[in-house]
Amino acid sequence: MSLANVLEPLQRPLFTLLDTPVSWTEVLGFGSGALCVWLVARQHLANWPLGIANNLFFVLLFTQSGLYADAGLQIVFIALAAYGWWTWTHGGGPGSDTLPVRRTSRTEWTWLLAAGAVGTLLLTLLLDRATDSTVPFWDALTTALSLAATYGQCRKRLESWWLWIAADVVYVPLYAYKQLYLTSLLYVGFLTLCVVGLRGWTRDLAAGRPARTLETAA
């Protein structure tokens, strides 16, 4: 049995939304994505394995929709998830198995902004010239923002939530334009969860509290 045959049931329409068929892939991506962001906001370690599953669903979905940079981004997310999983449990320093919330340093901002600008430019050129993408700049921009936000999430930098908010503001109309209406709705929910996560991490930072462990976050 080929991989295409295994994946074919996930691509079947489950229902229709605004005269557009919604596949099992999009529904599963919706559910796992919403739960994952909620767990991140609660600093729950289980967000990382669930996020990996979510990334796999979106690889399929975005490839089918011609969002090639976003599809490739999911592969990078899987690698970053493994790094973030390890960091959240081992990054607190000697004698600590948790990572506290911190602010993004000036040096980190410099590197993130420089890498984001260069990455957006190069990805836009690549998508415009090497693929049939109809939204090369927006696909590239959201990819750069998401990578920067994921780095911050892995290191528990408070400002990662602002980067996610900026990315989601672009993602919502982008996915609606590509007729991924359920995914667009999901990212509206992500915006709300990002605000919740920002407020929670801000409180933890102000109180000087360490990150919640898997047991205490439940």
C-alpha positions as CSV (number, residue, x, y, z in Angstrom):
1,M,0.0,0.0,0.0
2,S,1.4,3.4,-1.0
3,L,1.7,6.5,1.2
4,A,-0.9,8.2,-1.1
5,N,-3.4,5.4,-0.3
6,V,-2.8,5.8,3.4
7,L,-3.3,9.5,3.3
8,E,-6.2,9.6,0.9
9,P,-8.9,9.2,3.6
10,L,-7.6,12.3,5.4
11,Q,-8.2,14.3,2.3
12,R,-11.8,13.4,1.9
13,P,-14.4,16.1,2.6
14,L,-16.0,15.8,6.0
15,F,-18.5,18.7,5.5
16,T,-19.0,21.9,3.5
17,L,-18.3,25.4,4.9
18,L,-19.3,28.4,2.7
19,D,-19.7,26.1,-0.3
20,T,-16.1,24.8,0.2
21,P,-15.4,21.2,1.2
22,V,-13.6,20.8,4.5
23,S,-11.3,17.7,4.8
24,W,-10.5,15.5,7.7
25,T,-7.0,16.9,7.6
26,E,-8.2,20.5,8.2
27,V,-10.6,19.3,11.0
28,L,-7.8,17.4,12.8
29,G,-5.4,20.3,12.3
30,F,-8.1,22.6,13.8
31,G,-8.6,20.5,16.9
32,S,-5.0,19.7,17.6
33,G,-3.9,23.2,17.0
34,A,-6.4,24.8,19.3
35,L,-5.6,22.4,22.1
36,C,-1.8,22.9,21.5
37,V,-2.0,26.7,21.9
38,W,-4.1,26.4,25.0
39,L,-1.5,24.1,26.5
40,V,1.3,26.5,25.6
41,A,-0.6,29.3,27.3
42,R,-0.7,27.1,30.5
43,Q,3.0,26.2,30.1
44,H,2.0,22.6,29.9
45,L,4.7,20.2,28.6
46,A,2.2,18.2,26.6
47,N,2.0,21.0,24.1
48,W,5.1,19.8,22.3
49,P,4.1,16.2,21.3
50,L,0.6,17.5,20.4
51,G,2.2,20.3,18.4
52,I,4.2,17.7,16.4
53,A,1.0,15.9,15.4
54,N,-0.6,19.2,14.5
55,N,2.4,20.0,12.3
56,L,2.0,16.8,10.4
57,F,-1.6,17.5,9.6
58,F,-0.7,21.0,8.3
59,V,2.0,19.6,6.1
60,L,-0.7,17.8,4.2
61,L,-3.2,20.6,4.2
62,F,-0.8,23.4,3.1
63,T,0.8,21.3,0.4
64,Q,-2.6,20.7,-1.1
65,S,-3.4,24.4,-0.9
66,G,-0.2,25.7,-2.6
67,L,1.1,27.3,0.6
68,Y,4.5,25.7,0.1
69,A,6.5,27.9,2.6
70,D,3.9,27.2,5.3
71,A,4.1,23.4,4.5
72,G,7.9,23.5,4.7
73,L,7.7,25.5,7.9
74,Q,5.9,22.6,9.6
75,I,8.9,20.4,9.1
76,V,11.1,23.1,10.8
77,F,8.4,23.3,13.6
78,I,8.8,19.6,14.3
79,A,12.6,20.0,14.8
80,L,12.0,23.1,17.0
81,A,9.4,21.2,19.0
82,A,12.0,18.6,19.9
83,Y,14.3,21.4,20.9
84,G,11.6,23.2,22.9
85,W,10.5,20.0,24.6
86,W,14.1,19.4,25.8
87,T,14.6,23.1,26.8
88,W,11.4,23.3,28.8
89,T,12.6,20.4,30.9
90,H,16.3,21.0,31.1
91,G,16.8,24.7,30.4
92,G,16.4,26.1,33.9
93,G,20.0,25.7,34.8
94,P,21.7,23.5,37.5
95,G,19.4,22.1,40.1
96,S,16.2,23.0,38.1
97,D,14.2,21.0,35.6
98,T,12.0,23.9,34.5
99,L,12.5,27.0,32.4
100,P,11.3,30.4,33.7
101,V,9.7,33.0,31.6
102,R,12.1,35.8,30.6
103,R,12.2,38.9,28.4
104,T,13.8,38.9,24.9
105,S,17.2,40.5,25.1
106,R,18.4,43.3,22.8
107,T,20.8,40.9,21.1
108,E,18.1,38.4,20.5
109,W,15.9,41.1,19.0
110,T,18.7,42.2,16.7
111,W,19.2,38.7,15.4
112,L,15.5,37.9,15.1
113,L,14.8,41.1,13.1
114,A,17.7,40.6,10.8
115,A,17.0,37.0,10.1
116,G,13.3,37.7,9.7
117,A,13.9,40.4,7.1
118,V,16.4,38.4,5.1
119,G,14.4,35.2,5.4
120,T,11.2,37.0,4.1
121,L,13.0,38.5,1.1
122,L,14.7,35.2,0.1
123,L,11.6,33.1,0.6
124,T,9.5,35.6,-1.4
125,L,11.9,35.4,-4.3
126,L,12.1,31.6,-4.1
127,L,8.3,31.1,-4.0
128,D,7.7,33.6,-6.8
129,R,10.2,32.1,-9.1
130,A,10.2,28.4,-8.3
131,T,6.6,27.6,-7.4
132,D,3.0,28.4,-8.5
133,S,2.3,30.3,-5.2
134,T,-0.2,33.1,-5.6
135,V,0.8,34.7,-2.3
136,P,4.6,34.5,-2.2
137,F,5.2,37.6,0.0
138,W,2.5,36.8,2.6
139,D,3.5,33.1,2.7
140,A,7.1,34.1,3.3
141,L,6.2,36.8,5.9
142,T,4.1,34.5,8.0
143,T,6.8,31.8,7.8
144,A,9.5,34.3,9.1
145,L,7.2,35.5,11.9
146,S,6.3,32.0,12.9
147,L,9.9,30.9,13.1
148,A,10.8,33.9,15.3
149,A,7.8,33.2,17.5
150,T,8.6,29.5,17.8
151,Y,12.2,30.3,18.8
152,G,10.8,32.6,21.6
153,Q,8.4,29.9,22.7
154,C,11.2,27.4,22.9
155,R,13.2,29.7,25.1
156,K,10.0,31.0,27.0
157,R,10.5,34.6,25.9
158,L,7.5,36.7,26.8
159,E,7.5,38.6,23.5
160,S,7.0,35.4,21.5
161,W,3.3,36.0,22.1
162,W,3.5,39.4,20.3
163,L,5.2,37.7,17.3
164,W,2.4,35.0,17.2
165,I,-0.2,37.7,17.4
166,A,1.4,39.5,14.4
167,A,1.6,36.3,12.4
168,D,-2.1,35.4,13.2
169,V,-3.3,38.8,12.1
170,V,-1.9,37.9,8.6
171,Y,-2.8,34.2,8.7
172,V,-6.6,34.9,9.2
173,P,-7.2,36.7,5.9
174,L,-4.5,34.6,4.1
175,Y,-6.2,31.3,4.8
176,A,-9.6,32.8,4.1
177,Y,-8.3,33.9,0.7
178,K,-7.1,30.3,0.1
179,Q,-10.6,29.1,1.0
180,L,-9.3,27.3,4.2
181,Y,-12.2,28.8,6.1
182,L,-12.0,26.4,9.1
183,T,-8.3,27.1,9.5
184,S,-8.9,30.8,9.2
185,L,-11.4,30.5,12.0
186,L,-8.9,28.5,14.0
187,Y,-6.4,31.4,13.8
188,V,-9.1,33.8,15.1
189,G,-9.2,31.5,18.1
190,F,-5.4,31.5,18.2
191,L,-5.4,35.3,18.5
192,T,-7.6,35.0,21.6
193,L,-5.4,32.3,23.1
194,C,-2.3,34.4,22.4
195,V,-3.7,37.2,24.5
196,V,-4.5,34.8,27.3
197,G,-1.0,33.3,27.0
198,L,0.6,36.8,27.0
199,R,-1.3,37.8,30.2
200,G,-0.5,34.6,32.0
201,W,3.2,34.7,31.1
202,T,3.4,38.4,32.1
203,R,2.0,37.5,35.5
204,D,4.5,34.7,36.0
205,L,7.4,37.0,34.9
206,A,6.2,39.8,37.3
207,A,5.9,37.3,40.2
208,G,9.2,35.7,39.4
209,R,7.6,32.3,39.4
210,P,9.2,29.3,37.5
211,A,7.3,27.6,34.7
212,R,4.7,25.1,35.7
213,T,5.7,21.5,35.4
214,L,3.6,18.8,33.7
215,E,2.0,17.8,36.9
216,T,1.2,21.3,38.3
217,A,-0.1,22.6,34.9
218,A,-2.9,20.0,34.8
